[in-house]
Amino acid sequence: MASAKGGPRAARAGCILSFLSGKLAFLLLCAGLSVVIAAFWLRTGGSVWPGILVHGMTNYWSTAIAPTANRLLGTDVRNIAVLALAVILLVVLGRRLGDRQAPVVVAG
């Protein structure tokens, strides 16, 4: 069935743009998470636990917290929060972002 404002071609173009904007948002989320997780990984001497926790928190956010926040604000708040944190880390750490800290050894 043709849409009232431009027919099937306009409807198809809208679907394609919606699809591409969703993929772009996911790509930006992945890039932001890469910066955040890498910063924590390097700052902890190579421990994977911060990466696991950050990834888990974003998954929890998207299922438990985000639906209400997204509905209230009309946008995906998780993407904005992750990208903002990534930009802050890039600005604050700058070139030191790639400096790996020495691992902490606990003697028992």
Secondary structure, DSSP 8 states (H G I E B T S, - for coil): ---TTTHHHHHHHHHHHHHHHHHHHHHHHHHHHHHHHHHHHHHTTS-SHHHHHHHHHHHHIIIIIHHHHHHHHTS-HHHHHHHHHHHHHHHHHGGGGG----------
